[in-house]
Structures are given as C-alpha cells and as structure tokens.
Amino acid sequence: MGELDIWGDIVEGSKMKHIDVLQPDVHKKVCNFFKALDNLNTIAGKTPPYDAITEAGMVSLFEICFEQAWKAMKERLEFNGYV
C-alpha cells in the first residue's frame, strides 16, 4: 500500500486512488478550493494587455482561490491535530 498525501489520497507510483478519509467539513473546504482554482484557470487563457475589468477579475479570483486554499489547509491541519 502507498502513502497518504495531504488530501487523503493513496499515492502508489504515478497512480492516485482517492479514499474518503476526510471529515465532511474538510472535504467541503477542499472542494471549494478546487472550484476556486478551476475559476482562476478559466481566465488563464487571456493575453495581455488586460483591460481594467479583466485585471480586476483576475485579482478577485486569485484572492478567492488563496482564501479557499488557506481554509482547506487550516481545516486539514486541525483535522490531523496539528493546530
């Protein structure tokens, strides 16, 4: 059996098998982070120069993604007893 990574997945070589070891709050926060990351990736195709609205949207999406990442990491650390 492989090792668990930080998201609760078993890593075996290059394959990852998801196991649901996260409590519901942790899982929800991790899902929220990945949704925010997907939203941030949608704007990655834009090319400079950016208009003001696009630039403001990129900054807002980055802030949301950063906040969701922080919440997911904090919840995961608390779940594992680090905080």
VENTAQUI-V207738 format. One record per residue. N is the residue number from 1. PSI is psi in radians with two decimals (* if undefined). NEAR is the number of other C-alpha atoms within 12 Angstrom. Layout:
# VENTAQUI-V207738
n=<N,N>
psi=<PSI,PSI>
near=<NEAR,NEAR>
This chain:
# VENTAQUI-V207738
n=<1,2,3,4,5,6,7,8,9,10,11,12,13,14,15,16,17,18,19,20,21,22,23,24,25,26,27,28,29,30,31,32,33,34,35,36,37,38,39,40,41,42,43,44,45,46,47,48,49,50,51,52,53,54,55,56,57,58,59,60,61,62,63,64,65,66,67,68,69,70,71,72,73,74,75,76,77,78,79,80,81,82,83>
psi=<2.51,-3.00,2.77,2.33,-3.08,-0.32,0.03,0.40,2.55,2.19,2.03,1.79,-2.16,0.01,2.53,2.24,2.10,2.31,2.43,1.41,0.01,2.47,2.78,-0.70,-0.71,-0.81,-0.73,-0.74,-0.65,-0.74,-0.72,-0.70,-0.81,-0.58,-0.75,-0.68,-0.70,-0.73,-0.71,-0.65,-0.44,-0.48,-0.08,-0.39,-0.15,2.52,2.54,2.75,2.51,2.48,2.98,-0.67,-0.76,-0.76,-0.76,-0.67,-0.70,-0.75,-0.78,-0.77,-0.65,-0.76,-0.77,-0.78,-0.76,-0.77,-0.75,-0.64,-0.78,-0.80,-0.72,-0.77,-0.75,-0.79,-0.72,-0.75,-0.73,-0.71,-0.64,0.05,0.32,-0.42,*>
near=<11,16,18,19,18,23,32,24,19,20,18,14,11,9,13,17,19,19,18,15,20,26,20,15,19,29,25,22,26,29,22,24,29,23,20,27,25,17,22,25,16,16,23,19,12,15,11,11,9,16,12,11,12,20,18,14,20,26,19,19,25,24,19,23,27,21,21,26,26,20,24,30,27,21,27,28,19,16,21,17,9,10,10>
